Amino acid sequence: MWLKFLSQDQLEMIHSASLRILEEVGVLIHDNDFLRVLANAGASVDLDSKRTRIPSTLVSECVKKAPKCIALYARDPKYNVEFVNGKIYTHPVGGAANVIDLDSGLVRPATRRDIEDLTRLVDALPNIHTSTMIVYPNDVPERVRDIYAVEAILRNTCKNFDAMPYTDESFQFIIEMIETVTGEKELRTHPIITVSISPTSPLQFSSDVTKIMVRATNCHIPIAILPCPLAGATSPVTLAGTLVQQNAEMLAGLTMIQLLNPGNPVQYSPRCMPLDMSTGQACAGIEEAMISVCCVQLAKYYGLPSDVYGLDTDSKVLDEQVAIERAMNGLLAALSGPNALSGAGCIEGGITVSYEQLVIDNEIFEMIFRAVKGIAFDEEKLAVDVIRKVAQESSNFLQQKHTLQH
């Protein structure tokens, strides 16, 4: 039985409120070509204000078209991942700026060498199933950091990985690199990448995001939609209000993707965090885990694969705070039954990556998987005969075949 914070009535309330926002408030889309796509599909579009209001019927139609199960392919098929109910996969944080230097122990900007080393490390860790652009290299020009990151990943992993292009222009080069490695046909039938796109909260989509959607759907690449609202800053301070807004952003993105390519794989992948009012920074406290649980419930409500924050912390060092926040955030989210948990290797709210923490997280995930597996019950597991034998013989359990077998 999966952990739930929301009742069925509350899920219906969030769904209904999200549809009202899309119909009555709408979203800003800074791409006239895409606005015309929505207008042709029946949305109300104002080209001057860039605002489109999406009817609930159109949203419902598009939700039905989104696949309920998706596969993430890898260059080595043994690392293929299939999102099905009851199985949890994991991946690192993505897009961090800094690393903790292995020699000095000090925080410094990430480099190309770091993304190479971190990717090889992820490739070797058995409980981290897919990779990401875990850091952006700061020793290359900013405009092409995402391109250099993908180049480094392609040379150092056999796992599927999440590409997070800055712009559509750079995404074009990333696609060309993937095609060089796998072939154009294979990219479209067994893509070795997913693509993450984020609305700008509240309720906006940039032209680069929409163009990346178009290019990804042309190749039938799975797309993870990542609303990143900050409760109290870019979304309502109440958790319920943030859930409504991110869900509206998610449904808008899903609708846009399905209009481009019906049946294109989509992941329900929110990254919601509250604002620490005393510092103005994101706060990886227990509310983050609670939102993740609720978002997994919403994904299941729509029948969509889910990917939520699992391991996260505000701490800047590997201390007791890291341990407590990772244990709470990771285990609570896992017990809700997501398809994927994010965050391996990150500290400082995802700004910084630690090599050591990445290895520790591999073990944390193993403990989480054991907890989610639960306790098996049958006659052999109940061990009545073994208890009787040991009690009658005044023996011990280390001597029993039952102990060896289990």
N, C-alpha and C positions, 0 to 999 in steps of 0.2 A: 504494500500500500504506500503510494507516494505521498510525501509531505505536501499539504495544501494550506494556504493562507486565505484563499478566496473561495466563497461558496459559488454555486452555479448562478444564483441570482446576482451576485456581485460581478461575475464575469459578464453576464448579460448587460449589466449597467455600464461597465467599461466599454463594451462593444457598441452599445447604443449611443453613448456619449461621444465615442470616436466618430461614428457615422454622422452625428449631428455637426461636429466640428468640420468634417470634410464637406458636408453639404452646405452649411450656413456660413462658415468662416473661410474654408478653402485653404489652399497652399499657394505660396509664391514659387513660381518656376521661371528662372531667369534664362529661358531658352525658347524663343518664338517658334522654332521648328517643332519642339516637343509640345508646346501649347496647342499647336494645330493638330497634332496626333490625338491629344485629349479631346479637342473640340470635335473631331471627326468621330470619336467614340461616344459622344453624347454628353461630355462635361461642359459646364458653363465657363467660358473663357473670356477674360478681358485682356487683350494684348497690350493695352496701355499700362495697366497696373501690374501686369504679369500674374494676375491671380486667377486660379481655376478652382471652381467648386465642383466636387466629384459626387455624383448621385450614388446613393447607397446600393441601388440595383447594380450599377457598374462595378462597385467594389465587390459585392457578393459574387458576381459572375467571375471576376478575376481570381478571387480566393479559391473558387472551385477548380480553376485551371492549374493552379500551382501544385506541383507534385507533393505527395505526402511522404514519400521516402526518396532519398537521393543518395547517390554514390559519389565519393570523392576518389578519383583515380590517382595512382602514383606511378612513377617511372619503374619501380619494382612492384609488381602486382601483389606481393605479400604484404605491402603496406596499404593496399586499397581499404577504404573505409566506407561502410554502408550505414546510413542513419536509419535505424529501426528502433522501435520501442523497446526499452529495457536495457539498451547497451549505451554506455557513456564513453565518449572519446575525449581527448584533451589536446590542447595546443598551447604554445607560449603566448605571452603578450606580444602585441605588434606595434611597431612604430615608435619605440622608445628613443630618446635622444642621447642618453648617457649610459655608461657602464661603470661598475666598480672595478678598478684596475687590479689584476691578480697579483701584481708585484707590490705596489705601493699601498693598496687598500683604499685609495682615494677615488672619488668620483671624477670622471673625465668624459669629454665628448667621445661618442662611439666612432669607430673607423671601419674601413673596408675589412681590415684584418679581423675585427671583432665579429662582423656579420659572418665571415667565413668560419671562424672558430666556433661561434655560437650555433651556427647551422650544423656543423659536424657533430657538436655535442648533442643537439636535439635528435639528430639522425641516429645516435647511438643509445638514446634513452628509451627503454621499451614501453614505459607508461605515458609517453608523450607521442601521440599518434600522427599528427600532422604538424607542419612547420608554418612559420610566418616570416614576414619581413620584420624580424624581432627588434632590430635597430635600424635606423637610417645612418649611413656613414657620413660623418661630418668633414672628412678629408677630401671630399670631391665637391664640385659646385652644387649649390642647393637645388638648382633647377633639375638636375639629373640624378639626385641621390637615389630616387626610387629605381631608376634604370640600373645603376651600379649594384643596388641591393639585390635585384632579381638575378643579375649576372652572377653574383657571388653565391646565391642560393642554388642556382642551377648547377654549379660546379661542385656542390658539397652536400646535396641531399638526394635520396631516392624516394622521399615521402612527398605527398601532396603538400602544396603550400599556398598561403593566402597572399595574393598580391594586393598592395594598397597604393595604386598609382596616384601621384599628385595631380596630374592633368590627363586629358585625353591624348594630348600630343605624346606624352611619355608612355601612355598605355599602348599606343600604336607600336612603339619600339619594343615594349615588353612582349606583345603578341608575336612580333616578328622573331624574337629570340626563342619563344616557346615553339613556334612552328619550325625553326631551324633544328631544335632538339628532337621534336616528336613527329614532325610532318603536319601539314595543314589538315589533312583528313582526320588524323588521330586527335588533333586538338579539338575538333568539333564532335568527335564521338567519345573520346576518353580524355577530357581535359585534365592536366596534372596541376592546374591552379584553380583556386576560387578567387573571387574579386569582392572586396569589401567597399561599400559606398555608404556615406553618411549624409543624411539631411542636415541642414543647418537649423538647429533648434532656436526659436520655435517655428516649425512648419514652413521651411524653405528648402528648395533644391537649386544648387548652383548649376550653371551651364556645363561646367566640367563634369559634374556628377551625372547629369542626364546624358551627356555624350559618351561617358564611360559605360553607362547602361546600354546604350545603343550598340557600342562596339562589343561588349561582353555577350549580349543576347545574339548578335550576329554569329558568334562562335559557340553558342549554347553553353557558355561557361556559368557554373553556379554562382549566384550573387548573394552575399551576406549583407542584409540591410542593417546598419548600425546607427540607430538614433542614439545620440549621446547627450541627452538633456541633463542639466545640472539643477537639481531641485532647489528652488529658491533664487536661481539666477536666470536660467534659460528655460525653466519650466516651473509650474506651481510648486510652492514649498511643501504642500501636502503630498504624501506618497501616492494617494489615490489620484490626485490631479496630474502628477508626473506620469503615472501609468496610462492615463487617458491620452495625454499628449503624445507620448512615445508610440502608443498603439495607433494613433491617427497617422503619425509620420510613417510608421511601418506599413500600414494599409495603403497609404498613398504610394509609397515606393513599390510595393507589391503590384498594385494596379498598373503602374507605369510599365513595369517589367513584363507583365503578362500581356499588355496591349502590344508590346513590341514583338514578343515571341511566346505565344501561349504554350504553357508547359515548361518554360524555362525554370530550372531549379532555383529555389529561393530559400534562404535561411532566416529565421526569426532570431535576430542577433542583437538585442538592445544592450547598451552600455550606460545604464542609468546610475547616477551617483548624487547624493545630497551635497549641498554646499555647507562647509564649516563657516558659520557666520562670524566666528572670531578671527579667522585668518583670510577668508575669501577664497580658500582652496577647496578642491574636491575632498570628500571625506569617505574613506573606505571603512566605515563603521558597520554595525549590524544592519542598518537600514539598507545598505547596498545588497546584502544577502537576502533580505526580505523582498526587495524589489525583484531580484533575480528569480526567486521562487514564484512570485506572481507572474513574471514574464514567461516562465516555462508553462505555467497553467494557461496563459493566453495562447501560447503557441499550440498547445494541445487542443485548445478550444477550436482553433482554426485548422487543426490537423497538419501543422507545419513543423519541419525540423527546427530545433531550438539550439542556440549557442549563447551562453551567458557567462558573465564573470564568475569565476570560481575562486581563484587564489589572487587576492589583492591585499594591499596594506598601504597605509600612509607613511610608515616608518622609513627613514632614510638609511637605516643600518639593520643588520641581521640580529635582532634582539627579541625580547619577550613579546613586544607588541606585534612583530611579524608572526610569531608562533600563534598568538591568540587570534589575530584577525584572519590568518589563513585557515586555521582550524574551523572557526565559526563560518566564515564566508564560503569556504570550499565544501564543508560537509552539509550545511543547510541547503545550498544550491544543488548538490548532488542528490540529496534525498528527495528532491522534487522530480527527478527523472529527466534531466535534459539530455539532448543528444551529444552535446559538446560542452566542455568547461574550458574557459580561457584563463590566462594570467600567469602561466608558469614563468618563473624567472624574474618577475617584476617586483620592484619595491618603489616607494615614493609615489604611489598612485599611478604607476605605469610610466613615469618619466625616466626611470633608471632600471637597468637590468644587472643582475648579479649572476655570474657564472656559478658560484657556490649555491645560490638559492635555486637555480635551475635544477641542479642535481638533487638538492633536498626535496624540491617539489615533485620530482619523479617518485620519490619514496612516499611523500604525502598522498599522491594520487593512488598509489598502491593500497594504502590504508583506507582511503575513501572507497575504492572499488570493493574492498573487503566488507566495509560497513554496508554498502548498498546491496551487496549479495545476500545479506541476511543470514539466518540460521536455518539449516535444512532439518526437516523432521521426517523420520520413518522409523520402523521398528529397529533397524540396525543402529541408527543414530541415537535412539533413546537408550540403547545399551543395557536393557534390563538384565539380560542373561550374563553380561560381563560383570555388572555390579554384583549379581548373585554369586557368581563364581569367586570373585575376589573376596567378598564378605565371608563366604563359607570356608574358603581355603586359607583365610588370613594372609592372603598374598598381596600383590600390588599391581597397579595398572601398567607399569612399565614392562612387565613380563607378558602382557597379553597380546595375542596376534591382532586383536581389534585396534590396539594402540598403534601398532606398526602399520596397519592398513590405512588408518585414517590420519 
